[in-house]
Amino acid sequence: MQFSFDLISDLHVETWPKFDWSTQATSLYCVVVGDVSRDRSLLLETLRHLGRCYMGVFYIDGNDEHKNYASNLGHSYRDLAQYVDTIPNVVFMQDNVVVVNGIALLASNGWWSYDFNPLIDTEQTHAWYKHNYNVDNATIAAITSMAINDAGYMANSVKKLQKHQDVKKIVMITHTVPAPWLVSHDIELEDHYRFNCTGNRHMQLALDADTEKKISHWCFGHYHKSVDREFNNIQWISNSRGRGDTPWKQEVYYPKRITIDF
């Protein structure tokens, strides 16, 4: 048997001409891995459009969705969930596991705890982030807490799914990068404070919980370059469009079709 979905992420629709996906779908389902838009109205409009293009859209938020609400992430998540839940064919994946045809889709934003590379000073990373993104210490602490909670949620969920007989494979979905080695080759990130805000190394705890080796794919975004690598019998995949106002982008962008045999 097979299960397929289209993978898209980091659309940053406010930085491109009008988003139209009407003829782009290659599957019945779509996984959207965050950073759709900083403008919440535009985010919801885009999700409604995708809901008309697919039978099922599985959406996890990115950090950009909370850009204008960083001072109160709890309220931001509650507000976002309330609105997304009203959109036909769209499922908000935060704290939500979906099983389709024997494939479990497990997602979280992931965030970051500023220690993706332990050799880069965490406190100096805090200072860099506060200066560049105009946030306070409370926001720094809230993001760190979200990162630890998301990593724990993913690991605990994987552990529970080991005993679920109807689940043959698990697709892990995080907005941020789940392991440093996936981007450590990038000389534009190497030894830069930005590296520590790229991913969540604690996500790797989920692999220890996968005793039955059900994890087949790990989809992620946030990093605005494409990744498609096989390691430890897991396919690690990113298909980010990127911001139109930066060099790190795909001028011509299509969904990446993921097919899982089981």
N, C-alpha and C positions, 0 to 999 in steps of 0.2 A: 504494500500500500504506500501511497504518497500523500504528503500534505505540503502545500505551497503558499507562500505569502510574498508580497512586495515589501521591501525594506526601504524606508526613506527617513531622513533626519536632517536637522539643522537647516530647515528651509529658509529661516530668517526672511519671511515674505515681505517685510516692510522695506527691505533693501533691494528688492527686485521689481520688475514690472509685474502687472497683475498676474496672480497665480491661477493657472487653469490646468487641471489634471484630467480633463474630460476624456481624453483619448489615450491616457498613459497607462492605465491599469493593465497588468498582465496576469493577475490572480484574482480570486474572489475576496481575498483578505489582504489587509495592509497593516504593517507594524510601523508606527510613527515614533521615533526615538528622541523626541524633545527638541527644544529651541525652534519652535514654529514661528513665534513672534513675541516681542516684548509688549506689543499692543494687545491687550486681552480681547478687545472687540474683534480685531483682525484674526487673532488666534481662533476664536470661536467660529468666525465666518469660514476660515480655512477648514476647520474640522467638519463643519456642516457640508462643505463642498466635497470633502473626501468621503463623507458618509453617503453621498449620492453616487460616488464612483465605485464603491466597494460594498459587498454584502456585510463585511465586518471590518471595522477599523479599531486596532488595539493601540491606544495612545498612552505614552508615559511622558511626563513633563520634563523639561530641561531647566537649567538655571535661568535662562533668559525669560521664561514665563513668569518668574518671580522678581525680575529686575526692579520693578517699580514698587514692590511690596516686601523688600528684603528685611525691613525692620520688624515684620510680624509674619514669619513664614507659616505659622499655624493657621492664622486667619486666611492667608493667601491660598493654602491648600484646601481649606474648607470651601472657600468661595469658588475656586476652580472646579472642584468636584461637583458642586451644586449645579453649575452651568453645564459642564460637559455631560452630566447624567441626563440632560434633557435632549441631547442631540441623537437623532435616530442613527442606528448602526455603529455608534461610536462607544467604546468602552474605555473608561479611565482606569488604568492598570495599577495605580497606587494602592497597595494593600489588597490586591485582587489577583487571583490566579485563574486563568481561563484554560480549559481543556477542550481541544477541538480534535476529533478523530484520533484520540490517543496521544496527542501532542500537548504538553503543558507549556503555556506561555507564562513566564514568571518575570515580573518587571519591578524596577524601582529607579528613581532618578540616580541615586548613587552619591551625588555631591562629592565633597573632598574634605579631608581632615588636615590638609596642608603638610602632609608628610609622605607624599607619593614617592619622593626620593629622600630617604632619611639623611642623606649626606648634605642636603640643602637645608639650611637653618629654618626651623619652623617659625620662630619668633620674627625673624626678618621677613619671612613670607607673609606673616600677618601684617606687618608694617607696609609691605609693598601693596598688598591687596587693599588695605584701608585707604592708602594714598590714591591708588589708581581707580578705585570703584566707589570712593566716598562713603564708606560704611564705618560703623563703630564697633567696639569690642563685643557688644551683645550680638551683633550680626555674625561676627567671626565665630563666636561660641555656638550660635544656633546652627550654622552650617556644619560645624564639626560634629555636633550632636546628631544632625540629620544623617551625616555620612556613617557614623557608627551604627545608628539605628537601622539604616537601609542595608548595611552589610549583615547585620544580625538577622534581619528579616529574610534576606535572600538565603542565608545559610540554613536557618530554621525551616524555611519552606522547602528547600531541597531535601532536607532530612525527612520531612513528612511525606514528600512525594515518592520516596524510595519504597514505601509500603503500599502505595496506591496502585493496585493491579491494572487499572484502566489506563495508566500513564506509561507509555512505552518510551517516550523521549521527552527531554526537557529543553526548551529554548530559553536561555537566559537573556534578559534585555535590560540594559542600563544606559542611561543617557551618557554618563561620564565613563572614561576608559577604565576597564576592570583590572588591568595589570600593567605595571610600568614597562615591561619588556616590549609591549605593543608599540610604544612611541619613543623608546629610548634611543632609537637610531636617528631621530630628528635633530639635526644640529641647531635648528632655530629654537628648540626647546631645551636642549642640553644645558644643565647648570644654570638655568634661568628660573626665577621664582615662579613664573607662569607654569612650569612643569608641575609644581606641587599643587596647582589648582586644576590639573588636567584630569585626574582620576582618583580612584579610591582603591588602594592596595589591599584593604581589609576585605574586599569582595572575594579574594581568593580563598577565604574560609569556606565558601560554598563548595569548592572542589573537594575539600576534605569530607564534607557531608554526603557527597555523591558516591556512596559505597557500591551502588548497583551500576554505576557508569551510565546513567541515563542522560546526562547532559551531552547534547550533540552539537549545539551552536551557542555562541555568545555574540549577540548583536549590541552594538554601542554607537554612540555619536560623540558630540562635543569636540572631538578632534577633526579639523576640517580637511583631512586628507583621507583618501580611500584606503581601507585595509581589508585584506582577504587572505588569511593565513590558517593553516592547519597545524595544531600543536596539541600533543597529548590526546589525540583522537577527538578533538573539539575544533570546529571551524569558528574562527574569530573574525567578525565581519563588521565593517563600517561603510556606510554609503551616505556621507554628508554632502549637502549642497554647498554650505558655507555662506558667509555674508557677501552680498554683491558689492559692498564698498571696501573690500579687502582683497589682497592677492590670493588668499587661501579659499578658493571657490572652484566650483565646476560650472563653467559658462553654459555647457550643454548638459542637462541633468535628466536622468531617467531612473525609474525604480530598479532596484536590484532584486531579481526574483530568487527566492530561497526555496529549494525543494528538499524535503526530508523523506527518506525512505525508511520504512519500519515494518 
